[in-house]
Amino acid sequence: MGSLKTGISFHETFLKHNTGPGHPETHGRLESILDHLSDLPSKNFLWKKDFKEAPLSIISSIHDPNYIRLVGRACEEKGSGYLDGDTVFSPNSYSAASLAVGAGLYLADEVLLGNLKNGMALVRPPGHHAEADHAMGFCIFNNIAITAKYLQSKGIKRILILDWDVHHGNGTQHQFYEDDSVYFVSLHQFPFYPGTGSFAERGKGKGFGTTLNIPLARGASEFEYLSSFPSIHREMEKFQPEFVLVSAGFDAHTNDPLGGMNLSTSSFETFTREIQKIANTYAHGRIISFLEGGYNFKALAESVKLHLETLTS
């Protein structure tokens, strides 16, 4: 296993998803990350920049085909505007969103084949707020949820999705709320946007007990986050995931302008190690993380770099 690399999937089109002046979810986020990652050693990392857009057939495993087509038409015919109160589209947004899904599918295939140890999809637009039939919170298609569905179609029976973005991953939770084969865990600021994610939300039907929300008060530090991990580890002992997906938002960093939490850059190394313990114990080390939020360019770039360096170790 030692020789396998960590994959990083990135596409130039992600920079062309234009959200306009003053919008926090801007191409500058990725440019800052790329600057910080320019010296990553090729002996540990494999960059992939030419994967394909996910087809409608795969995106529609999560999203209503009419919604998918509506996004495509809006970008083509209107050019720019809003899909919801804060989710902007531009001429290249449909392509960027389809490629953001494709970034996850590429990594899923390569990790399943044993060609990569693990990986990170360096994408925008982000995904975890996107619902089946509408955009929400900067997100157009739910990248991580679609990748989970894809892994299920490839025979993976139990998947952990862990979301440490400062905002609750409502879209992801709703997709798997009644599915006992996907365990969704979220650590997030609460009460806060989007309003979901109370501890009482535990799943429904046969999915009851495979949703775990860990709502944390504004101002929480690494200590509060880490005190929840023993219960996550206990749950995973019962669940035994075969694959781990991470909604890696970095907006709980103390310097983030949108969040209200007090994590340091090194907190994300600590979280990554906790995830690795789970993946190494049950899932042959198989982890794919997806970039979600993070709006202070410097904090975001440094945190992503540390997360990736930890993934190779």
C-alpha positions as CSV (number, residue, x, y, z in Angstrom):
1,M,0.0,0.0,0.0
2,G,2.9,2.3,0.8
3,S,3.5,3.1,-2.9
4,L,0.0,4.2,-3.7
5,K,-0.6,7.9,-4.2
6,T,-3.2,10.3,-3.0
7,G,-5.2,11.6,-6.0
8,I,-6.2,15.2,-6.5
9,S,-8.9,15.9,-9.1
10,F,-9.1,19.4,-10.3
11,H,-10.4,21.0,-13.6
12,E,-9.7,24.4,-15.0
13,T,-13.4,24.9,-15.6
14,F,-14.0,25.2,-11.9
15,L,-12.3,28.6,-12.1
16,K,-14.8,29.6,-14.8
17,H,-17.9,29.2,-12.5
18,N,-18.3,33.0,-12.1
19,T,-20.2,34.1,-9.0
20,G,-19.6,37.8,-9.6
21,P,-18.1,40.5,-7.4
22,G,-18.4,40.3,-3.7
23,H,-19.6,36.7,-3.6
24,P,-17.7,34.6,-1.0
25,E,-17.7,31.4,-3.1
26,T,-15.3,32.7,-5.7
27,H,-12.6,31.2,-8.0
28,G,-10.1,33.0,-5.8
29,R,-10.6,30.2,-3.3
30,L,-9.3,27.5,-5.6
31,E,-6.5,29.8,-7.0
32,S,-5.2,30.3,-3.5
33,I,-5.3,26.5,-2.9
34,L,-3.5,25.8,-6.1
35,D,-0.8,28.3,-5.2
36,H,-0.3,26.5,-1.9
37,L,-0.2,23.1,-3.4
38,S,2.4,23.9,-6.1
39,D,5.2,22.2,-4.2
40,L,3.4,19.0,-3.3
41,P,5.8,16.1,-4.1
42,S,4.8,14.0,-7.1
43,K,6.0,10.9,-5.4
44,N,3.0,11.2,-3.0
45,F,0.4,12.9,-5.2
46,L,-1.2,12.3,-8.5
47,W,-3.0,15.2,-10.1
48,K,-5.9,14.5,-12.5
49,K,-7.1,17.4,-14.6
50,D,-8.8,15.9,-17.6
51,F,-11.7,13.7,-16.3
52,K,-15.1,14.0,-17.9
53,E,-18.3,15.7,-17.0
54,A,-20.7,13.4,-15.2
55,P,-23.6,12.3,-17.5
56,L,-27.2,13.1,-16.8
57,S,-27.9,9.4,-16.0
58,I,-25.5,9.5,-13.0
59,I,-26.4,13.0,-11.8
60,S,-30.0,11.9,-11.9
61,S,-29.3,9.2,-9.3
62,I,-29.7,12.1,-6.8
63,H,-31.3,15.0,-8.8
64,D,-34.6,15.4,-10.6
65,P,-33.8,15.3,-14.3
66,N,-36.0,18.3,-14.8
67,Y,-33.9,20.3,-12.4
68,I,-30.7,19.2,-14.0
69,R,-32.0,20.3,-17.4
70,L,-33.2,23.6,-15.9
71,V,-29.7,24.4,-14.7
72,G,-28.3,23.5,-18.2
73,R,-30.8,25.7,-19.9
74,A,-30.3,28.6,-17.5
75,C,-26.6,28.7,-18.1
76,E,-27.0,28.4,-21.9
77,E,-29.9,30.7,-22.5
78,K,-29.9,33.3,-19.6
79,G,-26.1,33.2,-19.1
80,S,-26.1,34.4,-15.5
81,G,-28.4,34.9,-12.6
82,Y,-29.4,33.1,-9.4
83,L,-30.7,29.6,-8.9
84,D,-31.6,30.4,-5.3
85,G,-31.0,33.4,-3.0
86,D,-27.3,32.9,-2.9
87,T,-26.4,30.3,-5.6
88,V,-25.2,32.1,-8.7
89,F,-24.9,30.6,-12.2
90,S,-22.8,31.8,-15.1
91,P,-22.3,30.5,-18.7
92,N,-19.8,27.8,-17.5
93,S,-21.6,26.8,-14.3
94,Y,-23.4,23.8,-15.7
95,S,-20.2,22.4,-17.1
96,A,-18.3,23.2,-13.8
97,A,-21.0,21.5,-11.7
98,S,-21.1,18.4,-13.9
99,L,-17.3,18.2,-13.7
100,A,-17.4,18.6,-9.9
101,V,-19.4,15.4,-9.9
102,G,-17.0,13.9,-12.4
103,A,-14.1,14.7,-10.1
104,G,-15.6,12.4,-7.4
105,L,-16.5,9.6,-9.9
106,Y,-13.0,9.6,-11.2
107,L,-11.5,9.2,-7.7
108,A,-14.1,6.6,-6.8
109,D,-13.1,4.4,-9.8
110,E,-9.4,4.8,-9.2
111,V,-9.6,4.0,-5.5
112,L,-11.9,1.0,-6.1
113,L,-9.5,-0.3,-8.8
114,G,-6.6,0.0,-6.3
115,N,-4.8,2.6,-8.4
116,L,-4.9,5.3,-5.7
117,K,-4.7,5.1,-2.0
118,N,-7.3,7.9,-1.4
119,G,-8.1,11.3,-2.9
120,M,-9.5,14.7,-2.7
121,A,-11.8,16.4,-5.2
122,L,-10.8,20.1,-5.4
123,V,-14.1,21.3,-6.8
124,R,-16.4,24.2,-7.1
125,P,-19.3,24.7,-7.0
126,P,-19.5,22.8,-3.7
127,G,-22.3,20.3,-3.1
128,H,-23.6,19.4,0.3
129,H,-26.6,21.8,0.5
130,A,-28.0,20.9,-3.0
131,E,-31.4,19.2,-2.7
132,A,-32.9,16.7,-5.2
133,D,-34.8,19.4,-7.1
134,H,-33.1,22.7,-6.2
135,A,-29.8,24.5,-5.7
136,M,-29.1,25.9,-2.3
137,G,-26.3,27.6,-0.4
138,F,-23.7,28.0,-3.2
139,C,-24.3,24.3,-4.2
140,I,-25.7,23.1,-7.6
141,F,-25.3,19.3,-7.7
142,N,-24.6,17.3,-4.6
143,N,-21.1,15.9,-5.5
144,I,-20.6,13.7,-2.4
145,A,-24.2,12.2,-2.5
146,I,-23.9,11.3,-6.2
147,T,-20.5,9.7,-5.5
148,A,-22.0,7.7,-2.7
149,K,-24.8,6.5,-5.0
150,Y,-22.2,5.6,-7.6
151,L,-20.2,3.6,-5.1
152,Q,-23.4,1.7,-4.2
153,S,-23.9,0.9,-7.9
154,K,-20.3,-0.6,-7.9
155,G,-21.2,-2.9,-5.0
156,I,-20.1,-1.0,-1.9
157,K,-22.6,-1.9,0.8
158,R,-21.8,0.5,3.6
159,I,-20.6,4.0,3.3
160,L,-19.7,6.6,5.9
161,I,-20.2,10.2,4.9
162,L,-18.7,12.6,7.4
163,D,-19.3,16.3,7.1
164,W,-17.2,18.7,9.1
165,D,-18.2,21.9,7.2
166,V,-19.4,24.6,9.5
167,H,-22.8,24.4,7.9
168,H,-25.0,21.3,8.2
169,G,-25.1,19.2,5.0
170,N,-28.9,19.2,4.6
171,G,-28.9,18.0,1.0
172,T,-26.7,14.9,1.8
173,Q,-28.7,14.1,5.0
174,H,-32.0,14.2,3.1
175,Q,-30.8,11.9,0.3
176,F,-29.9,9.1,2.8
177,Y,-32.3,9.7,5.6
178,E,-34.1,6.4,5.0
179,D,-31.1,4.5,3.7
180,D,-29.4,2.3,6.4
181,S,-26.4,1.6,4.1
182,V,-25.2,5.2,4.2
183,Y,-24.3,6.5,7.6
184,F,-24.3,10.3,7.6
185,V,-22.4,12.1,10.4
186,S,-22.2,15.9,10.6
187,L,-20.4,18.2,13.0
188,H,-21.6,21.7,12.5
189,Q,-22.4,25.1,14.1
190,F,-26.0,25.2,15.4
191,P,-28.3,27.0,15.3
192,F,-27.0,28.3,12.0
193,Y,-27.6,28.2,8.2
194,P,-29.4,26.1,6.8
195,G,-31.4,25.5,10.0
196,T,-31.3,21.7,9.9
197,G,-29.1,19.3,11.8
198,S,-30.5,19.1,15.3
199,F,-29.4,16.1,17.4
200,A,-33.0,14.8,17.2
201,E,-32.6,14.2,13.4
202,R,-31.5,10.5,13.5
203,G,-32.9,9.1,10.3
204,K,-36.3,7.5,9.4
205,G,-37.7,4.1,8.6
206,K,-35.0,1.6,8.1
207,G,-32.5,4.5,8.1
208,F,-33.3,5.4,11.7
209,G,-30.0,5.4,13.6
210,T,-27.7,6.0,10.6
211,T,-27.8,9.8,10.8
212,L,-25.8,11.3,13.6
213,N,-25.9,15.1,14.0
214,I,-23.4,16.7,16.4
215,P,-24.6,20.3,16.7
216,L,-22.0,22.6,18.3
217,A,-22.5,26.0,19.8
218,R,-20.9,29.1,18.1
219,G,-17.4,29.5,19.3
220,A,-16.6,25.8,19.7
221,S,-13.0,24.8,19.6
222,E,-11.1,21.6,18.6
223,F,-11.8,20.2,22.1
224,E,-15.6,20.3,21.6
225,Y,-15.2,18.7,18.2
226,L,-12.9,16.0,19.4
227,S,-15.0,15.1,22.4
228,S,-17.6,13.8,19.9
229,F,-15.3,11.4,18.1
230,P,-15.5,8.6,20.7
231,S,-19.2,8.3,20.0
232,I,-18.5,8.4,16.2
233,H,-15.9,5.6,16.6
234,R,-18.4,3.5,18.6
235,E,-21.0,3.9,15.9
236,M,-18.6,2.9,13.2
237,E,-17.7,-0.2,15.2
238,K,-21.3,-1.3,14.8
239,F,-21.7,0.0,11.2
240,Q,-18.3,-1.0,9.7
241,P,-18.1,1.2,6.6
242,E,-16.5,-0.2,3.5
243,F,-15.8,3.3,2.1
244,V,-15.4,6.8,3.7
245,L,-16.4,10.0,2.1
246,V,-15.7,13.4,3.7
247,S,-17.5,16.7,3.1
248,A,-14.4,18.7,3.8
249,G,-15.4,22.3,4.4
250,F,-12.8,24.5,6.1
251,D,-15.1,27.3,7.2
252,A,-15.1,26.3,10.9
253,H,-11.6,27.8,10.9
254,T,-11.3,30.6,13.4
255,N,-10.3,33.1,10.6
256,D,-13.3,32.3,8.4
257,P,-15.6,35.2,7.6
258,L,-18.7,33.2,7.3
259,G,-18.4,30.8,10.3
260,G,-18.3,31.4,14.0
261,M,-16.1,28.5,15.2
262,N,-12.6,28.5,16.6
263,L,-10.7,25.7,14.9
264,S,-7.0,26.1,14.0
265,T,-5.4,24.9,10.8
266,S,-4.0,21.9,12.6
267,S,-7.5,20.9,13.7
268,F,-8.0,19.6,10.2
269,E,-5.0,17.4,10.5
270,T,-6.4,16.0,13.7
271,F,-9.8,15.3,12.1
272,T,-8.2,13.7,9.1
273,R,-6.3,11.3,11.4
274,E,-9.6,10.4,13.1
275,I,-11.1,9.6,9.7
276,Q,-8.1,7.6,8.8
277,K,-8.5,5.4,11.9
278,I,-12.0,4.5,10.8
279,A,-11.0,4.0,7.1
280,N,-8.0,1.9,8.0
281,T,-9.9,-0.3,10.4
282,Y,-12.9,-1.0,8.3
283,A,-12.5,0.3,4.7
284,H,-9.0,-0.7,3.5
285,G,-8.1,3.0,4.0
286,R,-10.4,4.1,1.2
287,I,-11.2,7.8,1.7
288,I,-12.4,10.5,-0.8
289,S,-12.8,14.0,0.5
290,F,-14.7,16.8,-1.3
291,L,-14.0,20.5,-1.0
292,E,-17.0,22.2,0.4
293,G,-16.8,25.6,2.2
294,G,-13.9,27.8,3.4
295,Y,-13.8,31.5,2.6
296,N,-10.7,32.9,4.1
297,F,-8.2,32.2,1.2
298,K,-5.1,31.8,3.4
299,A,-6.8,29.6,6.1
300,L,-8.5,27.6,3.4
301,A,-5.4,26.9,1.4
302,E,-3.2,26.1,4.4
303,S,-5.9,23.7,5.8
304,V,-6.4,21.9,2.5
305,K,-2.7,21.4,2.2
306,L,-2.4,20.0,5.7
307,H,-5.4,17.7,5.0
308,L,-3.8,16.4,1.8
309,E,-0.4,15.9,3.4
310,T,-2.1,13.9,6.2
311,L,-3.9,11.8,3.7
312,T,-0.6,10.6,2.2
313,S,0.7,9.5,5.6
